[in-house]
């Protein structure tokens, strides 16, 4: 059983799309806050989130929505997270904790530590959950339950804020791991960013007139290519160095496959496939 004691009085979630609305539902289900506020750019999305009880109130105005919040969650694409950190850099709100759901961490943590006043306590977070689905209408209160959340504190992170955000994710049902921001970005470039980019590449290369013959295997292996293009544009550009390294490694493997096929080298091709299969089996 989770401790249902409120961790926060007023949580402001900036961005009430799929991830943000799911977080609001989860917070309310676990009883972790007295009030959940949603802040967005579209009245329709805020209305959907409120109607499904993911938030108690919705605001288009950033300043009005964050008044009195003791936790602010940035649940927007990476570039927009950086923009809101700049806005928050003008604020002094003693004891207010800020965290985010960004898929890259080095740029976000660096910006937060550079521009935020010391009265604002920033702790980087990245829950490794999600979906190709979009919008609050698809929100799921169980999204974070059973998942993993990587937190990226540094030696500048307030210790009490770090512990409270760890407790927050734990009580939402997530297993918490700690990484340095740069390490996070290197790991995610391989385990998340590269798979998404290769799924996009595969579908981009697919002739349109072949799609009607697509088997379930193609649908399964490219499901994530249905993800938001703008979200993944931001991820690719904000984590470009680790992603380029991962892409180069993938290109080397493809080149080795091509070379083996051209040479009719069955042994080399089989070896490549065996190594890949054995790694896949380790995932369970």
Secondary structure, DSSP 8 states (H G I E B T S, - for coil): ----S-SEEEEEEE--SHHHHHHHHHHHHHT-EEEEEEE-S-HHHHHHHHHTTS-SEEES-HHHHHTT-SEEEE-S-HHHHHHHHHHHTT---TTEEEEE--S--HHHHHHHHHHS-TTEEEE-EEES---S--SGGG--TTTTTT-EEEE---TTS-HHHHHHHHHHHHHTT-EEEE--HHHHHHHHIIIIIHHHHHHHHHHHHS-GGGGGG--HHHHHHTGGGGS-HHHHHHHHHHTHHHHHHHHHHHHHHHHHHHHHHHTT-HHHHHHHHHHHHHHHHHT-
